[in-house]
Amino acid sequence: MQYRLIFSISLFFGFPARNILAQDQTPDMVANLTASIEQVRPELEKVLGYSLPKAPRSDEIVSLARQADLEKVLGCYLPKAPRIEIVSLSRQADPDVAACVAWRWPHLKDDSLARALQDAQAVMASATVARLVEGTNIILIQPENQKHIGSWDKDLEKANSPDFLKLALIHETVRFALDSRYDLARRRQACQDGEEYFALEALIEGRAQWATRQLARKLGLEETFPLLTERFLHVPDQDKDPALRTISQSVVQKRHWACQQGLAFFDFLETQDITDEKQIFNKPPKLMHWIEEPELYVRSLKSKRLDLATIFAKLEKAPPPGNWTSTQQAWSIEMITQVAGVVEEKELINKIADSGPEGRTLIWSDKSNLGHHVALTMTRFATASAAQHYFGFAQRVIQALDAKQGVNSSRQSVDIPGIKEAVEINRNSQPPVPPGLQGAASRVHFQNQVVLGTWGDTVIEITWYNENPSRLWNNQIMELLLAADR
């Protein structure tokens, strides 16, 4: 992917936007644009922090017929000059819209999903004037959208100007650079949960915004720059279906969050002298609250410990005995605060939340028996004290829920090598099945056993659902976690 040529952010240096858009792409114009690219190359490279590939001279360009043969010999692609195309953006779907809908509304299927995507894509397209076609050398523009955007709110009037289009193109040019280096589509597809995806979107948009702002300052366009983000606060949606409006508005709000919080994220990293783009993208934030509280990401970045997703990727190969499939998902503070009221310890939970925990859950599901699962959750806290507080809190929540549901359970301490303290909670009876649900009783996620362990700043939880627990496997997985976390 690193072969692609970065399109000039200086497209309009010396060429007013309305003039360029009116011109045909003649050889002379292409030559002039190539020259202007080289003129501003040092500034762009300074902002991005890395060199861009040189544009091929006209006498160096290989014919298309011979290019394929040469690429086979070289084992890599030759640079391709990107180009602008003026089209209706509705012809090219925004991949982040599809990803947002998929992660936020996973229950949507078939016609419902198609209708939601169609409306969300149309709404996002109405707020867009430039869009990179990922994996290609094409940047699409639809200048007439500027007039509509400028009419949405008085504060957006300057969006209907050549300056706004300049900045939008710069933004997409930076995305082009990122796509060339990091293959954005591949990273998007590799996300294992919504938390990871939305953190990735903020990382990409934030980097593009950060670099665009640097150039906006040099071009004297600082007053116009905020409109790139603010437009997403005013996007109208005329669909008569309130459910579709809810989805589409949520998509544009998430884009606003990604641009705003992503920019703030990179601003904070700059204050910490963390400016190596490659380092950041090689170890990206995978939680949304790391974007919102970047000091937590910095703490993780400086740590030599493996991230939880990497650890769990290794543990997926060590399932309990049986025929299992596995999935991962991020663990969030909201999961704690939702049950804090059960034991009325909100003040304690707030303290735990303020410590910036990082958590992840690995779930094995029995391929043959619906409702049979084993869940492994690992949570790191800022301090050992916070971990110990959570260790005790988790036990009290389980006991309170058992008492509320009339479940008979027993608790005992267990000795696991390397673990400072561990408890095993076994349930000896199931909660009553509500009337009318007896036929679905086998699908109830009954927790046969919960094992909690803690060491240092870490808490581990193993939960067996509708499955006979294995103490031997519990101990083995704890040992594997200890070895991987060192």
Protein Blocks (a to p, Z undefined) as FASTA:
>chain_A
ZZpccddfklmgopafklmmmpccdfklmmmmmmmmmmmmmmmmmmnopacdddddfklp
ccfklmmmmmmmnopacddddddddddfklpccfklmmmmmmmmmmbgcjlmmmmmmmmm
mmmmmmpcbdcdehiacdcddfklmmmmmmmpmklmmmmcfklmmmmmmmmmmmmmmmmm
nommlmmmmpgbfklmmmmmmmmmmmmmmmmmmmmmmnopmmmmmmmmmmmmmcccfbfb
lklmmmmmmmmmmmmmmmmmmmmmmmmmmmnopabfklmmmmccfbfklmmmmmlmmmmm
mpmbdcfklmmmmmmmmccedjdddddddddfklmmmmmmmnopmkmmmmmmmnopaddd
dddddfklghiacdddddddfbfklmmmmmmmmmmmmmmmmmmnopacdddddddehiab
acddddfbdcdddehilmmmmmpccdfbacdddehjbccddddehiacdfklmmmmmmmm
mmmmZZ
